[in-house]
Amino acid sequence: MRENNRHHRSRAGATAGMGVLLALSLAATTFGATYGPWGTPAKIDTINGNHADLNTTSVDGCPIQSPDGLSLYMASTRPRFAGDTRTDLDIWVAHRASPDAPYGAPVNLADINTTADDFCPTPVQGKGLFFVSSRAGGCGVHPTGDIYLTRLNPSHGWSAPANLGCQANGGPNTAAGEAGPSYFDSGGQAYLYFSSGPDIVVSTRQPNGSFGPGVAVASLNSASNDLRPNVRKDGLEIVFDSDRAGGAGGFDIYTATRASVTDPWSGVTNVAAINTGASETRASFSWDALTLVFGRNPGGEGATDIFVTTR
């Protein structure tokens, strides 16, 4: 997506049917569960009767499913109404009646969006939504993206988004720019993985409910840009995008696993089955970890399009 260049600083100056056609890639084995390799990706609006407007000629990316599988959140620069000329990123959501049903047309989350870039939505159980925004009032002189949290009330809609706090005051946000928040809970302890500048970091929820400063995850980071992580619900598998050497081109999706949430990540591997000479970014697991959605730039229809693969 556009935030590859606009929201991160580079150390090296860089930033159907889904069927059973399987390509070679890493099979993850954790907690006694074995997952097969990822299949050949397809555009999300070309399978299962999904609405044609999931991808447009605008930027469409940062996709992620809700935990119940009934909603697909995304970021897009598409027009909000006829004649709209704004080009900032907004958060949109498409709904469906069941996990096997097609998604309908995306709806703009007007209660959350601003005239700044709002992107990388991350829905969590309990009707919470983490997301990133470059709106005024963030950390740094020229905010490039801070993590915010909002909650959905069935009667009153989305609450006013709250900034998770600046690092100078004990929070996770910095002037470097954050992206790709990923939340999981293990044994009552909650963690928030995200990228800050060119590195993947993890923040731990404090006893008062706030999140502390991010700590770099050495076992995942490289000398290049390592961005937008997404952690499986049990905390034992992670995907992220990186422009490190040896990839297929641009940004590629990488994966790693660990035996427990207290172990370091190991076996960082390029997910060759889904990567191309284009840039693949912000991959996200479904709740059952059998589906992966991600953005590809160029996507064919627009600057960035949403793709999906299963295993």
N, C-alpha and C positions, 0 to 999 in steps of 0.2 A: 504493500500500500504506500500511499504518499508519505507516511511518516517514516519510511526508511531513510529519507533524506532530510525531512523537516524536523524530526524530533529526536535525533540521535547524533552524537559526535563520533566520528570514526577515528580509531587509532592509526589506521593506515591510509586515511583519505578516502575510504570506500563506504561507503555503505554497500434403453439402455439396459439399464438393468443391473448394473454393478456386477452381476453374474458371479462366476467363480474363477475368472481369469486372474491368476495370481502371479506376481513377479517376485524375483528374489529380493528379500529384505529380512531384517532382523525379526526373529520370533521371540517374544518376551515370555519368560517363565518366572513367576513370582507367586508366593503364598500358595504354591501347589497348583496354580492355574497356568495353563499354557495357552498363549495366543499365537495364531498363525500369522503369516506375513500379510502385509497390506496389499490389497488388490489394485488394479488399474484405476486411477481416478477418473471421475466424470464430472462435468459441470452440474452443479446441484439443480439447476432449472431444467435439465434434460432427462431427469429420472423421476419415476414414481408419480408423474402428473403434477410435479411442483409448479407453482406459479411462474410464468415467464419473467416477471419483474424481479425475481431474486437477483438476477444479474442484469445490468443495464449498460449503456454506453458510458456511464459515469464510473467513478471509482466505487467498487463494492468489495469489501473485505472484512478482516477482523471477525470472522464468524465464530459462533459458539452456541451449542445447544443448552437449553435449560436443563436442570437435573431430571425433570420428569419427561424430557424428550418432546414436549408439546410446543416449544417455542424455539425459534432460531433468531438470535440477536446478531447484529452486524453493524458495521459503519459504512456510510455511503455519502458521496457528494451529489447524489441525484437531486433534481428539483423537488422542492417540498409542495409546490403548487404550480399551476400553469403560469409561465412567465417569470418564474423565480430565477434570478441570476446569481445568487450566492453560490460559492464553491467550497465553503467550509465543510468539514466532516460532521455528520450527525449520526446519532444512534437510531437504528430502526429495529423493529421486531416483526417476525412473521409467525403466525400461530397455525396449529393443526389440531384436529379432533382427537387423534390417537397417534401413537408412535409409528404406525404403519400407514397413516393417511398422508396426503400431500400437504405441503405448506401453502397457505394463502398468500395474498399480496402483503408486502411489508408495510408497517405503519410507523410513522415518525413519532418518537417519544418527545413530544413538544414540551412536556413538563421538565425535562432534563436538559435538553439541548440549548445551546447558546449560539451566538454568531462567531464564536471561536471554534476550534476543532474539538469535537467530543467523539471518542473512539475507544476501541478495546473494551467493549462491555463484557462483564463476567457475572452472570446470574448465579446465585447460590441458594441453597435451601433456606426457607424462612422468608422468601420474597425480597431478599436483598440483591442489590446490583452494584458491584464495583465497576468503575469505568475510569478512563483517563480523559483529562480535559486541559486545554491550554488557556482557559478562561482567566480573566484578570483576578488578582488576589492570590495567585499561587506562589510557589517558592521560587525565588530568583527574580532578577530585574525584568527579564523577558521570559515569562513562563513557556516552556516547551512541552509540558505535560505533567500533571500531578494526578495521583490516584484519589478518587472520590468514592463515597458510599451513599446510596439512597435506598429507601425501602418502599415497597408497594403496599398501600393500605387499600383494601377492596372498596372502601367507602370514599376515601379522599384522594386516591391516586398516589403518585410518587411524592415522597417527602423531599424537602429542599436538600440537594446534595451537600454533603459535608466533606471537606478536605481532611484526609487522614493525618495531616500535620507535617510540618517541616522538620528536617533532620536537626536543625539548630535547636528545636524545642522538643527533641526526643521522638519525632515522628519519622516515617519512612520516605517522605518526598524530599527531593533535592533540586538544585538548579540545573542538574544535568539532563533531566527529562526522564520520566518513567513510562513504561508501557507493559502491556500484557499481564495484568494481575491475575494470579491463580491461587485460589483459596482451598485449603483442605484441613480437616480436623482429624487428629489421631489421639485417641485416648483422652479426649477433653482438652488437648493442647492444639491450638489453631496456628496455622502458618500461612503466610502470604508470600508466594514467589512472584517475582516480576523482574523486568530489566530496568536498570538505572544507568543512564549513559550507555556505554558499550558492554556492560557486564550483567550477568544474571545474579540476583541477590535474593535473600530470604529474610523476611521479617517475622518475628514471633509476637503473638498477641500477649499483651501484658495483663496482670490481674485486674486492672481497672477497665479492660476491654479495648484499650487502644493498641495500636501496632507500633513497635519500636523501630529503630533505624535498620535499614537493610544491611545484611552481612554478605559479602561476596562469596559465591559458591565456587571455590577453586577447582573442584573436580569437573565443572562444566565449562568454565571460561577459558578462552584462548587469547591470543594476541590480536584477534579480529573482533568484529561485532557479534555478540551472542545475545539474542533478544527474544522477547515475548514468550516466556516459558508457559507450559501448561502441564499440570501434574495430575495423574490419574487419582481417582477418589481415595485410594488406599495409600497414596504417597509413595508408591514403589516403582513408578514409571513416569518419565517426563519426556516431553517433546519441546523443541524450541527451534528458532531459525538462526542461521549463522552464515556469514560470508567468508568463513575460514578457508584456507587453501585446501585443494583436493576435492571441491564440490563440483556439481554439474554446471554451475554458472550462477552468478548473482547470489541471492540468498537461497540456501537449501534447508530442508527440515532435517533435524538430527534427533536422536533418541538416546536415552540411557536408562538404566535400571539400578535397583539396590535391593538388598535382602531385607532391610528394615529401615524405618524412618530415622534411625540413629546412625546408619551407615553412610559413607560417602557414595556418591553416584559413580558408576563404573561402566565401561564398555560404550563410551560415546560413539555412536554409529550413524553414518549418513543413511537416511531412508531412501535408498536408490530407486525403489519402486515408484515413488511419487515425484521425485525431483527431476527437473528439466533445465535447459539453458536459460529459462525465465527465472524469476525470483519467486520462490514459495515461502510464504510467511504466515505467522500467527496460526499454527495448527492447534486444534483443540479436540480433546476426547469427548465422546458421549459418556453418559453416566456409566454404561456397561463396558466402556472402553473398546467396543467393537466397531465404532464409526469414528472417523477423523475428518473434520472439515478444516479447510485452510484457504488462503488467498493465493492467487497466482498473477504475477505482473510481468509482461502483458498477458491478459487472460483470453484474448481473442475477440470478445464482445466489447469489452471496455478496457480502461487502463489496468484495472485489477478486477478479476472475477472470482467467485467462490466455487470451490471444487469439493468433492466428497469422495472418500474411499472407505472400504470396509475390510474386515479381516475375520 
